[in-house]
Amino acid sequence: MLYLDHLAMREKAVWKQVEAHIRKRQPKDYDRAVLLLADLHDLAIRQEDETGFQLTMEELRKRRAAKESFLRRLTKAKL
């Protein structure tokens, strides 16, 4: 099974993992969250749902606006 196939089967859980990493407020956890988000972005492209991904990311950015370090990582990753 390909990685993105496996990711698709557990997509909701991965979004929850992203949130859990962000809540820890540690640089390593921010990096892990960004890596997972990059994978979710790849999955969205594969599923032809990049618009849905972008909307979810906008909401995430709004909820986490105070986490400047995390937002910088997102920008650097072009997410």
mmCIF file of the N, C-alpha and C atoms, coordinates in Angstrom:
data_MODEL
# 
_entry.id   MODEL 
# 
loop_
_atom_site.group_PDB 
_atom_site.id 
_atom_site.type_symbol 
_atom_site.label_atom_id 
_atom_site.label_alt_id 
_atom_site.label_comp_id 
_atom_site.label_asym_id 
_atom_site.label_entity_id 
_atom_site.label_seq_id 
_atom_site.pdbx_PDB_ins_code 
_atom_site.Cartn_x 
_atom_site.Cartn_y 
_atom_site.Cartn_z 
_atom_site.occupancy 
_atom_site.B_iso_or_equiv 
_atom_site.pdbx_formal_charge 
_atom_site.auth_seq_id 
_atom_site.auth_comp_id 
_atom_site.auth_asym_id 
_atom_site.auth_atom_id 
_atom_site.pdbx_PDB_model_num 
ATOM 1   N N  . MET A 1 1  ? 0.849   -1.178 0.000  1.00 0.00 ? 1  MET A N  1 
ATOM 2   C CA . MET A 1 1  ? 0.000   0.000  0.000  1.00 0.00 ? 1  MET A CA 1 
ATOM 3   C C  . MET A 1 1  ? 0.893   1.239  0.000  1.00 0.00 ? 1  MET A C  1 
ATOM 4   N N  . LEU A 1 2  ? 0.546   2.186  -0.807 1.00 0.00 ? 2  LEU A N  1 
ATOM 5   C CA . LEU A 1 2  ? 1.291   3.428  -0.876 1.00 0.00 ? 2  LEU A CA 1 
ATOM 6   C C  . LEU A 1 2  ? 1.012   4.300  0.345  1.00 0.00 ? 2  LEU A C  1 
ATOM 7   N N  . TYR A 1 3  ? 1.976   5.158  0.651  1.00 0.00 ? 3  TYR A N  1 
ATOM 8   C CA . TYR A 1 3  ? 1.851   6.015  1.820  1.00 0.00 ? 3  TYR A CA 1 
ATOM 9   C C  . TYR A 1 3  ? 0.587   6.872  1.761  1.00 0.00 ? 3  TYR A C  1 
ATOM 10  N N  . LEU A 1 4  ? 0.308   7.492  0.619  1.00 0.00 ? 4  LEU A N  1 
ATOM 11  C CA . LEU A 1 4  ? -0.868  8.364  0.535  1.00 0.00 ? 4  LEU A CA 1 
ATOM 12  C C  . LEU A 1 4  ? -2.168  7.571  0.647  1.00 0.00 ? 4  LEU A C  1 
ATOM 13  N N  . ASP A 1 5  ? -2.155  6.318  0.200  1.00 0.00 ? 5  ASP A N  1 
ATOM 14  C CA . ASP A 1 5  ? -3.343  5.469  0.385  1.00 0.00 ? 5  ASP A CA 1 
ATOM 15  C C  . ASP A 1 5  ? -3.595  5.251  1.879  1.00 0.00 ? 5  ASP A C  1 
ATOM 16  N N  . HIS A 1 6  ? -2.536  4.955  2.592  1.00 0.00 ? 6  HIS A N  1 
ATOM 17  C CA . HIS A 1 6  ? -2.643  4.738  4.038  1.00 0.00 ? 6  HIS A CA 1 
ATOM 18  C C  . HIS A 1 6  ? -3.074  6.028  4.732  1.00 0.00 ? 6  HIS A C  1 
ATOM 19  N N  . LEU A 1 7  ? -2.498  7.136  4.311  1.00 0.00 ? 7  LEU A N  1 
ATOM 20  C CA . LEU A 1 7  ? -2.850  8.432  4.891  1.00 0.00 ? 7  LEU A CA 1 
ATOM 21  C C  . LEU A 1 7  ? -4.328  8.746  4.668  1.00 0.00 ? 7  LEU A C  1 
ATOM 22  N N  . ALA A 1 8  ? -4.825  8.446  3.493  1.00 0.00 ? 8  ALA A N  1 
ATOM 23  C CA . ALA A 1 8  ? -6.227  8.719  3.173  1.00 0.00 ? 8  ALA A CA 1 
ATOM 24  C C  . ALA A 1 8  ? -7.163  7.958  4.115  1.00 0.00 ? 8  ALA A C  1 
ATOM 25  N N  . MET A 1 9  ? -6.754  6.762  4.506  1.00 0.00 ? 9  MET A N  1 
ATOM 26  C CA . MET A 1 9  ? -7.599  5.950  5.382  1.00 0.00 ? 9  MET A CA 1 
ATOM 27  C C  . MET A 1 9  ? -7.655  6.506  6.804  1.00 0.00 ? 9  MET A C  1 
ATOM 28  N N  . ARG A 1 10 ? -6.659  7.306  7.171  1.00 0.00 ? 10 ARG A N  1 
ATOM 29  C CA . ARG A 1 10 ? -6.624  7.833  8.532  1.00 0.00 ? 10 ARG A CA 1 
ATOM 30  C C  . ARG A 1 10 ? -6.517  9.361  8.555  1.00 0.00 ? 10 ARG A C  1 
ATOM 31  N N  . GLU A 1 11 ? -7.061  9.990  7.531  1.00 0.00 ? 11 GLU A N  1 
ATOM 32  C CA . GLU A 1 11 ? -6.939  11.434 7.365  1.00 0.00 ? 11 GLU A CA 1 
ATOM 33  C C  . GLU A 1 11 ? -7.442  12.231 8.574  1.00 0.00 ? 11 GLU A C  1 
ATOM 34  N N  . LYS A 1 12 ? -8.620  11.904 9.072  1.00 0.00 ? 12 LYS A N  1 
ATOM 35  C CA . LYS A 1 12 ? -9.162  12.645 10.224 1.00 0.00 ? 12 LYS A CA 1 
ATOM 36  C C  . LYS A 1 12 ? -8.253  12.514 11.440 1.00 0.00 ? 12 LYS A C  1 
ATOM 37  N N  . ALA A 1 13 ? -7.727  11.337 11.657 1.00 0.00 ? 13 ALA A N  1 
ATOM 38  C CA . ALA A 1 13 ? -6.826  11.124 12.786 1.00 0.00 ? 13 ALA A CA 1 
ATOM 39  C C  . ALA A 1 13 ? -5.539  11.934 12.621 1.00 0.00 ? 13 ALA A C  1 
ATOM 40  N N  . VAL A 1 14 ? -5.078  12.073 11.393 1.00 0.00 ? 14 VAL A N  1 
ATOM 41  C CA . VAL A 1 14 ? -3.849  12.832 11.150 1.00 0.00 ? 14 VAL A CA 1 
ATOM 42  C C  . VAL A 1 14 ? -4.083  14.314 11.438 1.00 0.00 ? 14 VAL A C  1 
ATOM 43  N N  . TRP A 1 15 ? -5.253  14.836 11.054 1.00 0.00 ? 15 TRP A N  1 
ATOM 44  C CA . TRP A 1 15 ? -5.571  16.234 11.397 1.00 0.00 ? 15 TRP A CA 1 
ATOM 45  C C  . TRP A 1 15 ? -5.553  16.418 12.916 1.00 0.00 ? 15 TRP A C  1 
ATOM 46  N N  . LYS A 1 16 ? -6.056  15.432 13.652 1.00 0.00 ? 16 LYS A N  1 
ATOM 47  C CA . LYS A 1 16 ? -6.038  15.500 15.117 1.00 0.00 ? 16 LYS A CA 1 
ATOM 48  C C  . LYS A 1 16 ? -4.607  15.452 15.646 1.00 0.00 ? 16 LYS A C  1 
ATOM 49  N N  . GLN A 1 17 ? -3.757  14.655 14.996 1.00 0.00 ? 17 GLN A N  1 
ATOM 50  C CA . GLN A 1 17 ? -2.346  14.600 15.380 1.00 0.00 ? 17 GLN A CA 1 
ATOM 51  C C  . GLN A 1 17 ? -1.702  15.966 15.183 1.00 0.00 ? 17 GLN A C  1 
ATOM 52  N N  . VAL A 1 18 ? -2.022  16.612 14.073 1.00 0.00 ? 18 VAL A N  1 
ATOM 53  C CA . VAL A 1 18 ? -1.482  17.947 13.800 1.00 0.00 ? 18 VAL A CA 1 
ATOM 54  C C  . VAL A 1 18 ? -1.837  18.887 14.954 1.00 0.00 ? 18 VAL A C  1 
ATOM 55  N N  . GLU A 1 19 ? -3.106  18.891 15.329 1.00 0.00 ? 19 GLU A N  1 
ATOM 56  C CA . GLU A 1 19 ? -3.553  19.755 16.426 1.00 0.00 ? 19 GLU A CA 1 
ATOM 57  C C  . GLU A 1 19 ? -2.829  19.409 17.730 1.00 0.00 ? 19 GLU A C  1 
ATOM 58  N N  . ALA A 1 20 ? -2.645  18.133 17.990 1.00 0.00 ? 20 ALA A N  1 
ATOM 59  C CA . ALA A 1 20 ? -1.953  17.708 19.215 1.00 0.00 ? 20 ALA A CA 1 
ATOM 60  C C  . ALA A 1 20 ? -0.509  18.203 19.218 1.00 0.00 ? 20 ALA A C  1 
ATOM 61  N N  . HIS A 1 21 ? 0.161   18.118 18.089 1.00 0.00 ? 21 HIS A N  1 
ATOM 62  C CA . HIS A 1 21 ? 1.542   18.605 18.000 1.00 0.00 ? 21 HIS A CA 1 
ATOM 63  C C  . HIS A 1 21 ? 1.592   20.117 18.244 1.00 0.00 ? 21 HIS A C  1 
ATOM 64  N N  . ILE A 1 22 ? 0.653   20.834 17.682 1.00 0.00 ? 22 ILE A N  1 
ATOM 65  C CA . ILE A 1 22 ? 0.634   22.297 17.841 1.00 0.00 ? 22 ILE A CA 1 
ATOM 66  C C  . ILE A 1 22 ? 0.419   22.669 19.308 1.00 0.00 ? 22 ILE A C  1 
ATOM 67  N N  . ARG A 1 23 ? -0.486  21.959 19.968 1.00 0.00 ? 23 ARG A N  1 
ATOM 68  C CA . ARG A 1 23 ? -0.785  22.256 21.375 1.00 0.00 ? 23 ARG A CA 1 
ATOM 69  C C  . ARG A 1 23 ? 0.423   22.074 22.287 1.00 0.00 ? 23 ARG A C  1 
ATOM 70  N N  . LYS A 1 24 ? 1.357   21.227 21.905 1.00 0.00 ? 24 LYS A N  1 
ATOM 71  C CA . LYS A 1 24 ? 2.538   20.983 22.741 1.00 0.00 ? 24 LYS A CA 1 
ATOM 72  C C  . LYS A 1 24 ? 3.467   22.194 22.784 1.00 0.00 ? 24 LYS A C  1 
ATOM 73  N N  . ARG A 1 25 ? 3.367   23.065 21.800 1.00 0.00 ? 25 ARG A N  1 
ATOM 74  C CA . ARG A 1 25 ? 4.104   24.326 21.764 1.00 0.00 ? 25 ARG A CA 1 
ATOM 75  C C  . ARG A 1 25 ? 5.617   24.154 21.846 1.00 0.00 ? 25 ARG A C  1 
ATOM 76  N N  . GLN A 1 26 ? 6.114   23.096 21.234 1.00 0.00 ? 26 GLN A N  1 
ATOM 77  C CA . GLN A 1 26 ? 7.550   22.837 21.184 1.00 0.00 ? 26 GLN A CA 1 
ATOM 78  C C  . GLN A 1 26 ? 8.017   22.873 19.727 1.00 0.00 ? 26 GLN A C  1 
ATOM 79  N N  . PRO A 1 27 ? 9.210   23.390 19.460 1.00 0.00 ? 27 PRO A N  1 
ATOM 80  C CA . PRO A 1 27 ? 9.689   23.473 18.069 1.00 0.00 ? 27 PRO A CA 1 
ATOM 81  C C  . PRO A 1 27 ? 9.654   22.135 17.321 1.00 0.00 ? 27 PRO A C  1 
ATOM 82  N N  . LYS A 1 28 ? 10.081  21.057 17.972 1.00 0.00 ? 28 LYS A N  1 
ATOM 83  C CA . LYS A 1 28 ? 10.071  19.749 17.302 1.00 0.00 ? 28 LYS A CA 1 
ATOM 84  C C  . LYS A 1 28 ? 8.650   19.333 16.941 1.00 0.00 ? 28 LYS A C  1 
ATOM 85  N N  . ASP A 1 29 ? 7.713   19.630 17.813 1.00 0.00 ? 29 ASP A N  1 
ATOM 86  C CA . ASP A 1 29 ? 6.320   19.275 17.543 1.00 0.00 ? 29 ASP A CA 1 
ATOM 87  C C  . ASP A 1 29 ? 5.742   20.139 16.427 1.00 0.00 ? 29 ASP A C  1 
ATOM 88  N N  . TYR A 1 30 ? 6.116   21.402 16.383 1.00 0.00 ? 30 TYR A N  1 
ATOM 89  C CA . TYR A 1 30 ? 5.701   22.255 15.261 1.00 0.00 ? 30 TYR A CA 1 
ATOM 90  C C  . TYR A 1 30 ? 6.227   21.680 13.956 1.00 0.00 ? 30 TYR A C  1 
ATOM 91  N N  . ASP A 1 31 ? 7.483   21.235 13.961 1.00 0.00 ? 31 ASP A N  1 
ATOM 92  C CA . ASP A 1 31 ? 8.070   20.641 12.757 1.00 0.00 ? 31 ASP A CA 1 
ATOM 93  C C  . ASP A 1 31 ? 7.308   19.375 12.346 1.00 0.00 ? 31 ASP A C  1 
ATOM 94  N N  . ARG A 1 32 ? 6.946   18.559 13.315 1.00 0.00 ? 32 ARG A N  1 
ATOM 95  C CA . ARG A 1 32 ? 6.180   17.340 13.012 1.00 0.00 ? 32 ARG A CA 1 
ATOM 96  C C  . ARG A 1 32 ? 4.817   17.693 12.423 1.00 0.00 ? 32 ARG A C  1 
ATOM 97  N N  . ALA A 1 33 ? 4.180   18.719 12.986 1.00 0.00 ? 33 ALA A N  1 
ATOM 98  C CA . ALA A 1 33 ? 2.878   19.148 12.470 1.00 0.00 ? 33 ALA A CA 1 
ATOM 99  C C  . ALA A 1 33 ? 3.001   19.618 11.024 1.00 0.00 ? 33 ALA A C  1 
ATOM 100 N N  . VAL A 1 34 ? 4.039   20.370 10.729 1.00 0.00 ? 34 VAL A N  1 
ATOM 101 C CA . VAL A 1 34 ? 4.229   20.873 9.362  1.00 0.00 ? 34 VAL A CA 1 
ATOM 102 C C  . VAL A 1 34 ? 4.484   19.721 8.394  1.00 0.00 ? 34 VAL A C  1 
ATOM 103 N N  . LEU A 1 35 ? 5.259   18.731 8.816  1.00 0.00 ? 35 LEU A N  1 
ATOM 104 C CA . LEU A 1 35 ? 5.492   17.569 7.945  1.00 0.00 ? 35 LEU A CA 1 
ATOM 105 C C  . LEU A 1 35 ? 4.182   16.842 7.649  1.00 0.00 ? 35 LEU A C  1 
ATOM 106 N N  . LEU A 1 36 ? 3.360   16.659 8.667  1.00 0.00 ? 36 LEU A N  1 
ATOM 107 C CA . LEU A 1 36 ? 2.065   16.008 8.449  1.00 0.00 ? 36 LEU A CA 1 
ATOM 108 C C  . LEU A 1 36 ? 1.172   16.853 7.542  1.00 0.00 ? 36 LEU A C  1 
ATOM 109 N N  . LEU A 1 37 ? 1.211   18.165 7.722  1.00 0.00 ? 37 LEU A N  1 
ATOM 110 C CA . LEU A 1 37 ? 0.404   19.045 6.874  1.00 0.00 ? 37 LEU A CA 1 
ATOM 111 C C  . LEU A 1 37 ? 0.872   18.994 5.428  1.00 0.00 ? 37 LEU A C  1 
ATOM 112 N N  . ALA A 1 38 ? 2.160   18.877 5.217  1.00 0.00 ? 38 ALA A N  1 
ATOM 113 C CA . ALA A 1 38 ? 2.673   18.746 3.847  1.00 0.00 ? 38 ALA A CA 1 
ATOM 114 C C  . ALA A 1 38 ? 2.155   17.455 3.219  1.00 0.00 ? 38 ALA A C  1 
ATOM 115 N N  . ASP A 1 39 ? 2.121   16.381 4.002  1.00 0.00 ? 39 ASP A N  1 
ATOM 116 C CA . ASP A 1 39 ? 1.572   15.121 3.503  1.00 0.00 ? 39 ASP A CA 1 
ATOM 117 C C  . ASP A 1 39 ? 0.077   15.257 3.204  1.00 0.00 ? 39 ASP A C  1 
ATOM 118 N N  . LEU A 1 40 ? -0.644  15.928 4.094  1.00 0.00 ? 40 LEU A N  1 
ATOM 119 C CA . LEU A 1 40 ? -2.077  16.139 3.866  1.00 0.00 ? 40 LEU A CA 1 
ATOM 120 C C  . LEU A 1 40 ? -2.313  16.997 2.626  1.00 0.00 ? 40 LEU A C  1 
ATOM 121 N N  . HIS A 1 41 ? -1.422  17.932 2.372  1.00 0.00 ? 41 HIS A N  1 
ATOM 122 C CA . HIS A 1 41 ? -1.519  18.753 1.159  1.00 0.00 ? 41 HIS A CA 1 
ATOM 123 C C  . HIS A 1 41 ? -1.318  17.877 -0.073 1.00 0.00 ? 41 HIS A C  1 
ATOM 124 N N  . ASP A 1 42 ? -0.318  17.007 -0.041 1.00 0.00 ? 42 ASP A N  1 
ATOM 125 C CA . ASP A 1 42 ? -0.095  16.080 -1.159 1.00 0.00 ? 42 ASP A CA 1 
ATOM 126 C C  . ASP A 1 42 ? -1.324  15.200 -1.387 1.00 0.00 ? 42 ASP A C  1 
ATOM 127 N N  . LEU A 1 43 ? -1.919  14.754 -0.299 1.00 0.00 ? 43 LEU A N  1 
ATOM 128 C CA . LEU A 1 43 ? -3.122  13.932 -0.404 1.00 0.00 ? 43 LEU A CA 1 
ATOM 129 C C  . LEU A 1 43 ? -4.266  14.728 -1.035 1.00 0.00 ? 43 LEU A C  1 
ATOM 130 N N  . ALA A 1 44 ? -4.421  15.978 -0.616 1.00 0.00 ? 44 ALA A N  1 
ATOM 131 C CA . ALA A 1 44 ? -5.483  16.824 -1.172 1.00 0.00 ? 44 ALA A CA 1 
ATOM 132 C C  . ALA A 1 44 ? -5.299  17.019 -2.674 1.00 0.00 ? 44 ALA A C  1 
ATOM 133 N N  . ILE A 1 45 ? -4.066  17.209 -3.096 1.00 0.00 ? 45 ILE A N  1 
ATOM 134 C CA . ILE A 1 45 ? -3.796  17.353 -4.532 1.00 0.00 ? 45 ILE A CA 1 
ATOM 135 C C  . ILE A 1 45 ? -4.183  16.067 -5.253 1.00 0.00 ? 45 ILE A C  1 
ATOM 136 N N  . ARG A 1 46 ? -3.792  14.951 -4.686 1.00 0.00 ? 46 ARG A N  1 
ATOM 137 C CA . ARG A 1 46 ? -4.115  13.652 -5.302 1.00 0.00 ? 46 ARG A CA 1 
ATOM 138 C C  . ARG A 1 46 ? -5.636  13.435 -5.396 1.00 0.00 ? 46 ARG A C  1 
ATOM 139 N N  . GLN A 1 47 ? -6.340  13.885 -4.362 1.00 0.00 ? 47 GLN A N  1 
ATOM 140 C CA . GLN A 1 47 ? -7.796  13.709 -4.331 1.00 0.00 ? 47 GLN A CA 1 
ATOM 141 C C  . GLN A 1 47 ? -8.540  14.839 -5.040 1.00 0.00 ? 47 GLN A C  1 
ATOM 142 N N  . GLU A 1 48 ? -7.768  15.760 -5.621 1.00 0.00 ? 48 GLU A N  1 
ATOM 143 C CA . GLU A 1 48 ? -8.330  16.922 -6.311 1.00 0.00 ? 48 GLU A CA 1 
ATOM 144 C C  . GLU A 1 48 ? -9.221  17.744 -5.383 1.00 0.00 ? 48 GLU A C  1 
ATOM 145 N N  . ASP A 1 49 ? -8.731  17.967 -4.162 1.00 0.00 ? 49 ASP A N  1 
ATOM 146 C CA . ASP A 1 49 ? -9.457  18.752 -3.167 1.00 0.00 ? 49 ASP A CA 1 
ATOM 147 C C  . ASP A 1 49 ? -8.540  19.790 -2.520 1.00 0.00 ? 49 ASP A C  1 
ATOM 148 N N  . GLU A 1 50 ? -7.733  20.432 -3.329 1.00 0.00 ? 50 GLU A N  1 
ATOM 149 C CA . GLU A 1 50 ? -6.806  21.421 -2.792 1.00 0.00 ? 50 GLU A CA 1 
ATOM 150 C C  . GLU A 1 50 ? -7.559  22.611 -2.190 1.00 0.00 ? 50 GLU A C  1 
ATOM 151 N N  . THR A 1 51 ? -8.715  22.945 -2.758 1.00 0.00 ? 51 THR A N  1 
ATOM 152 C CA . THR A 1 51 ? -9.514  24.047 -2.219 1.00 0.00 ? 51 THR A CA 1 
ATOM 153 C C  . THR A 1 51 ? -9.966  23.726 -0.798 1.00 0.00 ? 51 THR A C  1 
ATOM 154 N N  . GLY A 1 52 ? -10.434 22.524 -0.577 1.00 0.00 ? 52 GLY A N  1 
ATOM 155 C CA . GLY A 1 52 ? -10.841 22.111 0.772  1.00 0.00 ? 52 GLY A CA 1 
ATOM 156 C C  . GLY A 1 52 ? -9.689  22.166 1.744  1.00 0.00 ? 52 GLY A C  1 
ATOM 157 N N  . PHE A 1 53 ? -8.519  21.738 1.295  1.00 0.00 ? 53 PHE A N  1 
ATOM 158 C CA . PHE A 1 53 ? -7.331  21.789 2.144  1.00 0.00 ? 53 PHE A CA 1 
ATOM 159 C C  . PHE A 1 53 ? -7.006  23.236 2.498  1.00 0.00 ? 53 PHE A C  1 
ATOM 160 N N  . GLN A 1 54 ? -7.042  24.112 1.514  1.00 0.00 ? 54 GLN A N  1 
ATOM 161 C CA . GLN A 1 54 ? -6.710  25.522 1.759  1.00 0.00 ? 54 GLN A CA 1 
ATOM 162 C C  . GLN A 1 54 ? -7.693  26.171 2.736  1.00 0.00 ? 54 GLN A C  1 
ATOM 163 N N  . LEU A 1 55 ? -8.963  25.827 2.627  1.00 0.00 ? 55 LEU A N  1 
ATOM 164 C CA . LEU A 1 55 ? -9.962  26.365 3.561  1.00 0.00 ? 55 LEU A CA 1 
ATOM 165 C C  . LEU A 1 55 ? -9.676  25.890 4.986  1.00 0.00 ? 55 LEU A C  1 
ATOM 166 N N  . THR A 1 56 ? -9.336  24.630 5.116  1.00 0.00 ? 56 THR A N  1 
ATOM 167 C CA . THR A 1 56 ? -9.005  24.091 6.432  1.00 0.00 ? 56 THR A CA 1 
ATOM 168 C C  . THR A 1 56 ? -7.751  24.772 6.980  1.00 0.00 ? 56 THR A C  1 
ATOM 169 N N  . MET A 1 57 ? -6.776  25.014 6.115  1.00 0.00 ? 57 MET A N  1 
ATOM 170 C CA . MET A 1 57 ? -5.547  25.690 6.542  1.00 0.00 ? 57 MET A CA 1 
ATOM 171 C C  . MET A 1 57 ? -5.828  27.130 6.968  1.00 0.00 ? 57 MET A C  1 
ATOM 172 N N  . GLU A 1 58 ? -6.716  27.813 6.281  1.00 0.00 ? 58 GLU A N  1 
ATOM 173 C CA . GLU A 1 58 ? -7.077  29.182 6.686  1.00 0.00 ? 58 GLU A CA 1 
ATOM 174 C C  . GLU A 1 58 ? -7.656  29.179 8.091  1.00 0.00 ? 58 GLU A C  1 
ATOM 175 N N  . GLU A 1 59 ? -8.535  28.224 8.374  1.00 0.00 ? 59 GLU A N  1 
ATOM 176 C CA . GLU A 1 59 ? -9.118  28.108 9.714  1.00 0.00 ? 59 GLU A CA 1 
ATOM 177 C C  . GLU A 1 59 ? -8.041  27.797 10.753 1.00 0.00 ? 59 GLU A C  1 
ATOM 178 N N  . LEU A 1 60 ? -7.128  26.900 10.396 1.00 0.00 ? 60 LEU A N  1 
ATOM 179 C CA . LEU A 1 60 ? -6.039  26.549 11.300 1.00 0.00 ? 60 LEU A CA 1 
ATOM 180 C C  . LEU A 1 60 ? -5.183  27.778 11.604 1.00 0.00 ? 60 LEU A C  1 
ATOM 181 N N  . ARG A 1 61 ? -4.857  28.546 10.580 1.00 0.00 ? 61 ARG A N  1 
ATOM 182 C CA . ARG A 1 61 ? -4.057  29.762 10.774 1.00 0.00 ? 61 ARG A CA 1 
ATOM 183 C C  . ARG A 1 61 ? -4.788  30.768 11.675 1.00 0.00 ? 61 ARG A C  1 
ATOM 184 N N  . LYS A 1 62 ? -6.079  30.890 11.510 1.00 0.00 ? 62 LYS A N  1 
ATOM 185 C CA . LYS A 1 62 ? -6.856  31.817 12.349 1.00 0.00 ? 62 LYS A CA 1 
ATOM 186 C C  . LYS A 1 62 ? -6.849  31.363 13.806 1.00 0.00 ? 62 LYS A C  1 
ATOM 187 N N  . ARG A 1 63 ? -7.076  30.060 14.023 1.00 0.00 ? 63 ARG A N  1 
ATOM 188 C CA . ARG A 1 63 ? -7.109  29.534 15.399 1.00 0.00 ? 63 ARG A CA 1 
ATOM 189 C C  . ARG A 1 63 ? -5.749  29.617 16.069 1.00 0.00 ? 63 ARG A C  1 
ATOM 190 N N  . ARG A 1 64 ? -4.708  29.533 15.306 1.00 0.00 ? 64 ARG A N  1 
ATOM 191 C CA . ARG A 1 64 ? -3.347  29.499 15.854 1.00 0.00 ? 64 ARG A CA 1 
ATOM 192 C C  . ARG A 1 64 ? -2.566  30.782 15.550 1.00 0.00 ? 64 ARG A C  1 
ATOM 193 N N  . ALA A 1 65 ? -3.271  31.886 15.386 1.00 0.00 ? 65 ALA A N  1 
ATOM 194 C CA . ALA A 1 65 ? -2.649  33.157 15.003 1.00 0.00 ? 65 ALA A CA 1 
ATOM 195 C C  . ALA A 1 65 ? -1.587  33.620 16.005 1.00 0.00 ? 65 ALA A C  1 
ATOM 196 N N  . ALA A 1 66 ? -1.736  33.270 17.262 1.00 0.00 ? 66 ALA A N  1 
ATOM 197 C CA . ALA A 1 66 ? -0.783  33.697 18.284 1.00 0.00 ? 66 ALA A CA 1 
ATOM 198 C C  . ALA A 1 66 ? 0.519   32.889 18.249 1.00 0.00 ? 66 ALA A C  1 
ATOM 199 N N  . LYS A 1 67 ? 0.540   31.812 17.516 1.00 0.00 ? 67 LYS A N  1 
ATOM 200 C CA . LYS A 1 67 ? 1.718   30.940 17.471 1.00 0.00 ? 67 LYS A CA 1 
ATOM 201 C C  . LYS A 1 67 ? 2.596   31.328 16.278 1.00 0.00 ? 67 LYS A C  1 
ATOM 202 N N  . GLU A 1 68 ? 3.302   32.430 16.446 1.00 0.00 ? 68 GLU A N  1 
ATOM 203 C CA . GLU A 1 68 ? 4.084   33.001 15.354 1.00 0.00 ? 68 GLU A CA 1 
ATOM 204 C C  . GLU A 1 68 ? 5.142   32.045 14.822 1.00 0.00 ? 68 GLU A C  1 
ATOM 205 N N  . SER A 1 69 ? 5.789   31.321 15.696 1.00 0.00 ? 69 SER A N  1 
ATOM 206 C CA . SER A 1 69 ? 6.825   30.375 15.273 1.00 0.00 ? 69 SER A CA 1 
ATOM 207 C C  . SER A 1 69 ? 6.223   29.286 14.373 1.00 0.00 ? 69 SER A C  1 
ATOM 208 N N  . PHE A 1 70 ? 5.078   28.791 14.765 1.00 0.00 ? 70 PHE A N  1 
ATOM 209 C CA . PHE A 1 70 ? 4.407   27.773 13.956 1.00 0.00 ? 70 PHE A CA 1 
ATOM 210 C C  . PHE A 1 70 ? 3.999   28.351 12.602 1.00 0.00 ? 70 PHE A C  1 
ATOM 211 N N  . LEU A 1 71 ? 3.442   29.551 12.602 1.00 0.00 ? 71 LEU A N  1 
ATOM 212 C CA . LEU A 1 71 ? 3.013   30.176 11.349 1.00 0.00 ? 71 LEU A CA 1 
ATOM 213 C C  . LEU A 1 71 ? 4.199   30.429 10.422 1.00 0.00 ? 71 LEU A C  1 
ATOM 214 N N  . ARG A 1 72 ? 5.338   30.792 10.981 1.00 0.00 ? 72 ARG A N  1 
ATOM 215 C CA . ARG A 1 72 ? 6.544   30.970 10.150 1.00 0.00 ? 72 ARG A CA 1 
ATOM 216 C C  . ARG A 1 72 ? 6.933   29.658 9.486  1.00 0.00 ? 72 ARG A C  1 
ATOM 217 N N  . ARG A 1 73 ? 6.805   28.582 10.220 1.00 0.00 ? 73 ARG A N  1 
ATOM 218 C CA . ARG A 1 73 ? 7.116   27.262 9.643  1.00 0.00 ? 73 ARG A CA 1 
ATOM 219 C C  . ARG A 1 73 ? 6.161   26.934 8.496  1.00 0.00 ? 73 ARG A C  1 
ATOM 220 N N  . LEU A 1 74 ? 4.886   27.255 8.674  1.00 0.00 ? 74 LEU A N  1 
ATOM 221 C CA . LEU A 1 74 ? 3.925   27.018 7.599  1.00 0.00 ? 74 LEU A CA 1 
ATOM 222 C C  . LEU A 1 74 ? 4.285   27.821 6.356  1.00 0.00 ? 74 LEU A C  1 
ATOM 223 N N  . THR A 1 75 ? 4.645   29.071 6.559  1.00 0.00 ? 75 THR A N  1 
ATOM 224 C CA . THR A 1 75 ? 5.004   29.933 5.429  1.00 0.00 ? 75 THR A CA 1 
ATOM 225 C C  . THR A 1 75 ? 6.255   29.399 4.728  1.00 0.00 ? 75 THR A C  1 
ATOM 226 N N  . LYS A 1 76 ? 7.236   29.000 5.510  1.00 0.00 ? 76 LYS A N  1 
ATOM 227 C CA . LYS A 1 76 ? 8.466   28.456 4.934  1.00 0.00 ? 76 LYS A CA 1 
ATOM 228 C C  . LYS A 1 76 ? 8.186   27.198 4.108  1.00 0.00 ? 76 LYS A C  1 
ATOM 229 N N  . ALA A 1 77 ? 7.236   26.381 4.570  1.00 0.00 ? 77 ALA A N  1 
ATOM 230 C CA . ALA A 1 77 ? 6.862   25.157 3.870  1.00 0.00 ? 77 ALA A CA 1 
ATOM 231 C C  . ALA A 1 77 ? 5.881   25.411 2.732  1.00 0.00 ? 77 ALA A C  1 
ATOM 232 N N  . LYS A 1 78 ? 5.497   26.677 2.549  1.00 0.00 ? 78 LYS A N  1 
ATOM 233 C CA . LYS A 1 78 ? 4.554   27.094 1.506  1.00 0.00 ? 78 LYS A CA 1 
ATOM 234 C C  . LYS A 1 78 ? 3.204   26.405 1.682  1.00 0.00 ? 78 LYS A C  1 
ATOM 235 N N  . LEU A 1 79 ? 2.747   26.385 2.924  1.00 0.00 ? 79 LEU A N  1 
ATOM 236 C CA . LEU A 1 79 ? 1.454   25.786 3.222  1.00 0.00 ? 79 LEU A CA 1 
ATOM 237 C C  . LEU A 1 79 ? 0.474   26.880 3.601  1.00 0.00 ? 79 LEU A C  1 
# 
